[in-house]
Amino acid sequence: MRAILCNDWGEPDTLVLGEAPSPVAGPGEVTLRVRAAGVNFADIVLVRGQYQEKPDLPFSPGLECAGEILTVGEGVSNVAVGDRVMVVPGVGAFAEEVSTKASDVFAIPEGMDFDTAAAFPVAYGTSHLALTDRGALKAGETLLVLGAGGGVGLTAVECGKALGATVIAAASTSEKLDLAQAHGADHVINYVDEDLRAAVRKLTDGAGVDVVYDPVGGDLSKAVLRSMAWSGRLLVIGFAAGEVPQIAANYLLVKNISVVGVYWGAYKTKEPETYRASFDELAKWYSEGRLKPHVSQVFPLAQAAEALGVLESRQATGRLVVDIDA
């Protein structure tokens, strides 16, 4: 099969298109004919050898994908050959075929195409569990989303609205803010042109925000600490800015603030019931028309490295997808 190969740790531009053996479904596993794969920051970290887990070299990156069940292993009864599904194998999605645990397979909701399905699980799953399980966001509270025009940020805007929150979207360009507003944001802040703290104070009449969804890190993380309400929750999603912030504990003390880590990928093994229940609610929201996934660019398999470069440069709005058959 054709596959994008990482032969040694390095930058995404070292990835090559080559040939790899087709995977075989072991007990409790399935193989998938991949039609499209989502593009994630985790793929970049994985290729550099800096992720929490390191696969053996050589390997194919690709955290999530969608396609049809090709084969099923011994003991698999929840899916059948030909089923249209989306999965999060962790690695291997940038290839024509991939294997994964059958328990990690989710049916594609009615009316959703492969490109949309490929970009759905990680971003929406992260935002949903961050806001519900880790952030305990309640209807009527105020949510501030940093990086709101990006892949995960945009899904946080939609999930926040579905939960009944007032959503403030913050991003670096007017194009990203327009997109966030089109997906439900009540207010927008351009944190390049505006002082983030002053803008939040004005929008909340000085009360601050209850929950911050932060996939950016760096100086913005430090700025939002001064923009939080009493008993606010700062959700640490990632560090797209490239800097892991050092947070002053005295700010946490004075306002009773909680800084909460969100490692969505670990839910698969640590809390599988919570993981699957999250997808059930997301599928319901999608069917009700409350979620409108935005895929801004689609790349052929041979240009997977280019797609990762666009993501890392923070040029992307919404999600990027690799079309395996293009």
KARAKA-V335973 format. One record per helix or strand of 3 or more residues. SS is the DSSP state (@ for helix, = for strand). FROM is the first residue (numbers start at 1). LEN is the number of residues. If there is no record, write none. Layout:
SS;FROM;LEN
SS;FROM;LEN
//
This chain:
=;2;5
@;12;3
=;16;4
=;29;10
@;41;7
=;65;8
=;84;4
=;97;5
@;102;3
=;105;3
@;114;5
@;121;14
=;142;5
@;151;12
=;166;6
@;174;9
=;187;4
@;196;8
=;209;6
@;219;7
=;228;9
@;249;7
=;258;4
@;264;7
@;272;16
=;295;6
@;301;12
=;319;5
//
